Amino acid sequence: MEMARRHRPRLVAVFTAMRTAGFAAFRNARSEELASRIPQLQRDLAPFDVIRLQQKLTGRSFAPEIEVVLLRFCKPHGIKVQGQTFLQAADWNLAITVRNAAHEMLHPPFPMDGPVAKAALAVLARDPLIPHIVREHDPKWGYTSLDGYLNEDMVQALDQLISERLGVARNPADRWRDNDDGIHVLAAGLYGMLRQDKWSDTGGSIEAWLDRATRTGRLSPTNLHAVAARVLERPIDRLWPL
């Protein structure tokens, strides 16, 4: 209360300016647009069973519904807030909404402090490229720790498979070239290996899959870089920076 009293002149100035500019009418018009967008999106999303594929490709259980909160002025973000709720721009198209749903609910794909993730991180930490990407990329994209990078890139690999099954995917080479200055080399490598294993068809525990990949040497630079290069359509010695 004391803070409100102290800043009262500033608050009065802000609210007066908003009233003068017609903010109430502006907000009401935008609210009406949101109200009409909601039933349209509900109808359009009905055929897309994202949760079934998430459960199949991770071996995890999910609640039966995903909540999408439509906002104005939030681009470019589509971000999970808690549970199975995520935020996105109201005017994003159907394909983007489905891809967001496929992605956001998967964080984290497995316990990042568990033995499987730790073993994979130990291998990746010795890779000459992956830690370099984590250290040297523009920090505005996030993913400035190796565990955060693995978390994100495994989710991207899985959501690419889900989006492909649902018919809303981008071409993987284009996607990972254009996103975040091309830093998601690990996502391309993991995706390529999952494709090799026909993971979209078989599914299973993604944590158990990562455990096998780590123990059998598939995360080694020799294999990981070669698979990523094929997916990204780049020379193996020029995976990053672009």
Long-range contacts (C-beta under 8 A, 24 or more apart in sequence): 30-72, 33-90, 34-70, 34-72, 34-90, 37-70, 37-90, 37-91, 38-70, 41-68, 41-70, 41-94, 41-97, 44-94, 45-94, 45-97, 45-98, 48-98, 48-101, 48-166, 48-168, 50-98, 50-101, 50-102, 50-105, 50-162, 50-166, 51-105, 53-102, 53-161, 53-162, 53-165, 53-166, 54-102, 54-105, 54-106, 54-158, 54-162, 56-203, 57-158, 57-161, 57-162, 57-199, 57-200, 57-203, 57-206, 58-106, 58-109, 58-110, 58-158, 58-205, 58-206, 59-203, 59-204, 59-205, 59-206, 59-207, 59-208, 60-206, 62-105, 66-101, 66-105, 68-97, 68-100, 68-101, 78-103, 78-104, 79-104, 80-104, 80-105, 80-107, 94-168, 95-168, 98-163, 98-166, 98-168, 99-159, 99-163, 99-168, 99-169, 99-170, 102-158, 102-159, 102-162, 102-163, 102-166, 103-155, 103-156, 103-159, 106-155, 106-158, 106-159, 107-151, 107-152, 107-155, 108-151, 108-155, 109-151, 109-154, 109-155, 109-158, 109-206, 109-207, 110-154, 110-206, 110-207, 110-210, 111-207, 112-147, 112-150, 112-151, 114-207, 116-207, 116-208, 116-210, 116-211, 116-214, 117-147, 117-150, 117-207, 117-210, 119-211, 119-214, 119-215, 120-150, 120-210, 120-213, 120-214, 120-219, 121-146, 121-147, 121-150, 123-214, 123-219, 123-220, 124-150, 124-186, 124-219, 127-219, 127-221, 127-224, 128-221, 129-185, 129-221, 129-225, 129-239, 129-240, 130-185, 130-186, 130-224, 132-240, 133-183, 133-185, 133-186, 133-240, 137-180, 137-181, 137-183, 138-181, 141-180, 141-181, 141-183, 143-180, 143-183, 149-186, 150-186, 152-184, 152-187, 153-184, 153-186, 153-187, 153-190, 154-187, 154-190, 154-206, 154-210, 156-184, 156-187, 156-191, 157-187, 157-188, 157-190, 157-191, 157-194, 158-194, 158-206, 160-187, 160-191, 161-191, 161-194, 161-195, 161-199, 161-200, 164-200, 165-200, 172-231, 172-232, 173-231, 173-232, 173-233, 176-231, 176-232, 177-232, 177-242, 181-241, 181-242, 182-240, 182-241, 182-242, 183-240, 185-225, 185-228, 185-232, 185-239, 185-240, 186-224, 186-228, 188-227, 188-228, 188-231, 188-232, 189-224, 189-225, 189-227, 189-228, 189-231, 191-231, 192-227, 192-228, 192-230, 192-231, 193-218, 193-223, 193-227, 196-227
